[in-house]
Amino acid sequence: MIGAEAQRNAIFRVQNRRFAAAAAAVMGKQKQQVISRFFAPKPKSYTATSSSAASPPPKITASVSFSPAKRLRTAQLTPSHSKIPKLTHPKPDEGRPFLPLPDPTLHQKFLRKLLEPSGDHLEPSRANNAQSSKLNYTPLETQVVELKRRYPDVLLMIEVGYKYRFFGEDAESAARVLGIYAHMDHNFLTASVPTFRLNFHLRRLVSAGYKVGVVKQTETASIKAHGLNSSGPFCRGLSSLYTKATIEAAEDMGGAGEGCGPCASYLLCVVEKEVGNVGGGVDLRIGAVGVEISTGDVVYGEFDDNFMRDGLEAMVLNLSPAELLLGMPLSKQTEKLLLAFAGPASNVRVDRVSNNYLHEGGALAEVMSLHEDFIENILLSNFQESIVEAEPQGNSAFAIEGIMAMPDLAVQALALTIQHLKQFGLERILCLQDSFRPFSCSREIILSANALQQLEVLKNNSDGSECGSLLQCMNHTLTMFGSRLFRHWVTHPLCHRNMIYARLDAVSEILESMGIMDFNSEYSGTAMLKLELHHIISSALIGLGRSPDIQRGITRIFHRTATPSEFITVIQAIVAAGKLLLQLHVEEEDEIKNVEVRTVKSVLLRKLISTASSSSVIRTAEKLLSTLNKEATDQRDLHNLFIITDGKFPEVSAATTNIQLANEKLDELKHQYRKQLRMSNLEFSSVSGITHLIEVPSDAKVPSDWIKVNSTKKTIRYHPPEVVNALDKLSLANEELSVVCRATWDSFLKAFHGCYSEFQAAVQALAALDCLYSLAVLSRTKNYVRPIFVDDDEPVQMQISSGRHPVMENMLQDYFVPNDTNLHADGQYCQIVTGPNMGGKSCYIRQVALIALMAQLPSSCIRRATFMAARLKQEICRRENNKLLTSCSRTLLPSDKMECTGDDLPTTKIMNLLEIENACRDMLFKLRITLFKEEDTATKFGLLKHAQGLAKDLMSVLCHVNECEEK
């Protein structure tokens, strides 16, 4: 019996295995056929032609990516086949079921429906009236279509619940930049990000070059319930716009998010006017205005420029704008230069506007209209008189006089900038004349674009980063606003003797307070070191470095985009730094005539410390802080932000009274229900965010009109109708208080306009102190010495003993070999440096140029140089040799324009200036022949630039020849 039963079990197991194998085969065939519907290759079609001539047909593939428009374009470029290949029946095996033939168009339907949305899905604004009538839009999609019609060039982030959503092409762009998923929802492609990550994603989109608009709900649930739109969708409107140049000054950003740094973000507007060839290669006149909206700095200029646009290129590289505003029409050369700067790698945004309407006084009228509106708004603000004392009339008159003195093209560029900034609400910063400065002035040297690049002043030439540049080696500032000013100092060396000596005296005095005696200093004979000066300045700067950027902070206050917590933090930082500097007693010592008795002797230091610690600034700041509740700002409680005393803030007081009345009404109802229910200890309860619930036992009898909210096994919670009405009034009163508090906060910030210039001057003084302190730290770290400048009546000369390249020395450390330079107009006035390739010729010439630049910065001055004497230079030029001709020589000529040239000159024939002249003429002739033969445009451009520089060298040599012949 046991053996028979085991045999039956074995047979049963074998049958089960065969049945499972057959089922697996059938299921495998089914799975294979289903997959073949989507990924089956096209069968080969044989024709009468030879097989070698026929090309293999393409394969059908399916791919999924985050760019539907790219897939749509790829599908359009793929050749369509008129006949879709049919799938043949698989041969049925015995015992296997016969499967039906699949639909051959399923793959195409899948792609059209899920992966290839139409153009209307990508861009809601493209839908015409006929197509819109066919589509059944939801209320939200109707709002989206209207918003895109009003703002077609803006990438919109629309607030929907707890998310910000993108629609159409905006969703596709956001998916590509942010790495999020875009999918179809109703009629449009859509993507979304959570609300608490708004700042992070917004900065990424702006950094990619987009103009981003944030659309928020303009009403809350309480206001909507009591309004006419109670049954419709939430009203939405564009709350703010953001671009790379405006994001740090815009609302809700705060300057503390990702991507915030010390680098400036200028908006540069360029216009031009053709003047013809008037000599010297000048063929047009350019006007430009650069605005750093987050700091209030405004740079303007108007200059003649040549075919190479050297002046415009120098201004662009000095400012490094984040946005370009082109006043059309522009010449082809100007537009080509600006678009080359705003290449794909830089993500610089470019906008084009027409300036035709600005001719015949239109530009000046636009600027004057802005100033008139600004003055009117301040005069009509009665709230300002109760907070700060200001006199905008005098400042406005001074501003109008400054505008009238600006060049015509600069005024046109300013008018275009005003029109552009009006859409962001940030145009008021252009009403302050104190922030305006010309790009070039007689007291500073403007480094050319070629000098900035070849000398690697701002960026290195290997990867374009700041690492390894002169700025990176010299910058020891402690604050972000100080770092921005130091960048300006490096790119604009001084050429005014008194200003250079003033900076040198200030740096020397700070060095003395550090314990480093400089025996070339005027103040080295003091008996004791003023360690108190170093300690106070360093403590103030370290404290400011730990605080947010106060320069951008006060400008955000002026733009009325600062939050209460940011306002208090910025103002407290300015007050703390000012009180520290007051310990130096600079204002009290101004009456002392004996300079030796004063704690601070440098005139520049005394002026900066006095401005930064102004008693007027500290008094105004303390008055502003006294009206705000710091604990409420820490808790972000806008309702309790203002301290209501002496009749201030009457609107806030009235709204607060309404809330108190609503709460008193609820308390009266509570006493009434205690008597009604005979529960002496009855209190309102709150459950899951629902307040003012009356909790009674489950067997208690209550009126029939009471609304049951929730219950437990033993209790039931109700909302009586009177409580519901009182809660609606309380909610509405809270919303009204929020609106009033926001309006009052806006008026409070508007009152700051009158004292903005005074606070800005204090911050500029702190930035200058930071730069001087940085130069002192640099001099102490590198053991620099103070340069000596000869008088203007003495011959042109430069004497450097044991000079070193400031950047190369950091890389080579002790392996760098120092060099001497001795140039004199009456003696050795020309040097010809020869040697093999990579022998250090270019490094030596760059070293001399950088030493001249650092001496006039000044930085007290050359690393381990035992002596440095020179005459003031008016310009520093540097040109690297062209590689079309081979040579191994460099020339160095002394003059008021520090010419550091690296051109190709034969080393065997040059014995005097006449031979140098002949060699330059020969090279110009060779370049002329090469230009006629060359066909490549880029090469021609380089040859022209090389020929231009060579012609300048030839003119310089001819001048020296004439001087020698006269002598």
Secondary structure, DSSP 8 states (H G I E B T S, - for coil): -HHHHHHHHHHHHHHHHHHHHHHHHHHHHHHHHHHHHHH--------SS-TTTS-----------S-HHHHHHHHHHS---SS----------TT--------TTHHHHHIIIII---HHHH-GGG--HHHHHHS---HHHHHHHHHHHH-TTSEEEEEETTEEEEETHHHHHHHHHH----EEETTEEEEEEEGGGHHHHHHHHHHTT--EEEEEESS-HHHHHTSTTTTS---EEEEEEE-TTTTTTSTTTTT-STT--SS--EEEEEEEEE----STTEEEEEEEEEEETTTTEEEEEEEEEETT-HHHHHHHHHH--SEEEEEES--HHHHHHHHHHT-TTTT-EEEEEE-GGGTTTHHHHHHHHHHHHHHHHHHT-GGGGGT----HHHHHHHHHHHHHHS-HHHHHHHHHHHHHHHTTT-GGGGG-GGGEEES--TTB----HHHHHHTTSSS-TTTSSSTTSHHHHH---SSHHHHHHHHHHHHS-B--HHHHHHHHHHHHHHHHHHT---TTSTTTT-SS--HHHHHHHHHHHHHHHHS--HHHHHHHHHTT---HHHHHHHHHHHHHHHHHHHTT-HHHHTT---GGGSS---HHHHHHHHHHT-HHHHHHHHHHHTTB-HHHHHTT-STT-B---TT--HHHHHHHHHHHHHHHHHHHHHHHHHHHHT-TT---EEETTEEEEEEEETT----TT-EEEEE-SSEEEEE-HHHHHHHHHHHHHHHHHHHHHHHHHHHHHHGGGGGHHHHHHHHHHHHHHHHHHHHHHHHHHHTEE--EE--TTS--EEEEEEE--HHHHHHHGGG---EEEEEETTS---EEEE--TTSSHHHHHHHHHHHHHHHTTT-S-EET-SEEEE---SEEEEE---TTS---EEEEE-SSEEEEE-----TTT--SHHHHHHHHHHHHHHHHHHHHH---HHHHHHHHHHHHHHHHHHHHHHHHHHHHHH-
